[in-house]
Amino acid sequence: MKKWFVVFIVFAFAASLGYFSNQAVYAKDAPKIAEKKTKIMTTGPVAEKEEPKVVHKFKSIEDAQEFDKLFSDKQVSFIVIEGLHKYALQEQKNAEEIDKQIDEKFGFKMKQGKMYRLDRQKLEMLEVGDIPKQEASEQQAPEQQ
């Protein structure tokens, strides 16, 4: 249940980003956006769109419905992946900012791929080894049966 809630939240976040990025969010920007749309509509001849070509024909309505369900699931997965990707990029920026602050304030640079431990009694930072590498089979999610 928790997994589906997280998936829903990520999906809603990704969908809202897509929606709001195309909208005039602030009233002060609305005239500029309307002007851009007018300029685009009035400039030069518009290239005619090609008719989409048929790439697959279904044998029955049941096949089309089954495909529709699978295709919809795939689209949702792509949206979730994109949301997670944006979240990961934001977290990467946060980690880089923290590294920058640590370097500026304490003159310490953490090496990528190393594990550290702070000894609060001795007031020392200890390098305790490498971050374990995951095997390719461990990185892939186990298949559902």
N, C-alpha and C positions, 0 to 999 in steps of 0.2 A: 504494500500500500504506500509505504514511504517513497519507494522508487517512482511510482507513477505520479505522486504529488510533485516530486522534484522535476520529473519530465514535463509535467504540466506547467510548472513555474517557469522553467527554461523556455518552453514553447511560447508561453504568454509574453515573456520578456523579448524574445526574438521577434515575435509578431508585432509587438508594440514598437520596437526599434524600426522595423520596416515601414510601419504605418506613419509614425511621426516624422521619419526622415523625409517623407514626401509631402508633408503638410506645411502650410504657413502657420507655424506655431505662435508667432508673435504678431500682433496687429501691425506693428511698425514695419514688418517685413512683407505684409500682404501686397502693398502697391508694387514693390519691386518684383515679386513673383508674378503678379498679373501682367506687368510690363514684359517680363521675360517670355511668358506664354504667348502674348500677342506678337512679340518680335519673332518667335519661332514659327508661328502660324503664318506670318506674312512674308517671310523671307524665302525667296526662290521657289522653284517648282518642287513639289514633294514627289519623291520617287515612289512609283507604284509598288505596293507590296505584292510579293509573289504568293500565289495560292499554296497553302501547305500541301505537301505531297503525302499520299497514303503510304505508310511504312509497314503496316500490318493489318490484316483483315481477320476478324474473329469468326469462328464457325457457328457460334450460337450466342444467345443473350447471356446464358449462364457463364460461358467462358469470358465474356466481356465484363460481367459483374465480378467474377473472381479476380480478373486482372485489375479491375478498378480498385478493389479492396487492397490488393498487394501494392499497387502503384501509390495509393493514398498513404499506406503505411511507410513506404519508402520516402515519400515527400516529407512526412512528419519527421522521419529519422534525419533527413538532410537539414531540416529546420533546427532540430535539437542539436545536431553536430555543429551547426553554424553558431548557435547560441553558446554552446560550450567552448567553441574556439574563441569567440569574442571574450568570454569570461577568462579563459586561460591567458589570452594576450594582456588583459587588464591586470591579472595577478602577476604576470611576468614584469610588467611596468612597475608594479608596487614593489616587487622583490629587488629590481634594479635601483629604485629610489632608496630603499632601505640600505642596500649595499653602498650606495653613494654617501649616505649619511654616516654610516659606520666608518667608511674610509676617511671622510672629512673630519669627523670628530675624534676618532681613535687611531687613525693611521693603520688600520687593519683591513686586509683584503682576504676574503674567503675564497679558497680555490674551488673551482667548479668540480664536482665529482667527489669531494671530500666530506667526511662527517666530522662534526665538532661537538665538544662538550664544554660547558662553562663550569669551572670549579670555583664556587662562590667562597669557600673557606680560604683558598690560596690566592684568589683573585686572578686566575689564569684561564686562558682559553686553550683547550687541548685539542689537537687533531687526533682523532681516534681511528682513522682508517678511510678506506674508499667506500663510496656508496655502492652496495651490491648491484651488479648488473642483472637485469631480468632476461631470462631466456625468451626466445621468440614465442615458444609455446605458452609461457606464463603470461605474456602480454596479451594474448588473444583470449577473449571471453570463452568459457567453456560452452560447447554447443548444447542447446536445449533439446530434450527428447520429447 
